[in-house]
């Protein structure tokens, strides 16, 4: 399995506080605990980009890799790191699924249970 991670901070203050590096460390540690080494080219990051837009260079590169079928799984800290807009979250999640990949959220594990999907929708609406 080839995993990638996506990390994002939206403010300069967050970027200066190195919270993006903390996200990377947590996600790498999780993958290492599963016995998987994360390759540097599979770290997709957006420093200082709002989750309210889909126009982000790191996300664009990730989506390009997904289209090429290189990645099987994307690990993200939480849904609000993917997008702050519920509709954007659903667009990306559907796109990822269409390419045969899956997204896992470290802080909010999801199953195929409809209740989990409802909770994701509620969290997306609150984050928005």
ZIVEN-V74037 format. One record per backbone hydrogen bond with DSSP energy under -1.0 kcal/mol. NH is the residue of the N-H (numbers start at 1). CO is the residue of the C=O. Records with the same first field share a line. If there is no record, write none. Layout:
NH = CO ; CO
This chain:
4 = 73
5 = 42
6 = 75
7 = 44
9 = 46
15 = 11
16 = 12
17 = 13
18 = 15
19 = 14
22 = 18
23 = 19
24 = 20
25 = 21
26 = 22
27 = 23
28 = 24
29 = 25
30 = 26
31 = 27
32 = 28
33 = 29
34 = 30
35 = 32
36 = 31
42 = 39
43 = 40
44 = 5
46 = 7
48 = 9
49 = 9
56 = 54
60 = 56
61 = 57
62 = 58
63 = 59
64 = 60
65 = 61
66 = 62
67 = 63
68 = 64
69 = 66
70 = 65
72 = 2
73 = 2
74 = 102
75 = 4
76 = 104
81 = 78
83 = 79
84 = 51
89 = 85
90 = 86
91 = 87
92 = 88
93 = 89
94 = 90
95 = 91
96 = 92
97 = 93
98 = 94
99 = 95
100 = 97
101 = 96
102 = 72
104 = 74
106 = 76
107 = 77
117 = 113
118 = 114
119 = 115
120 = 116
121 = 117
122 = 118
123 = 119
124 = 120
125 = 121
126 = 122
127 = 123
128 = 124
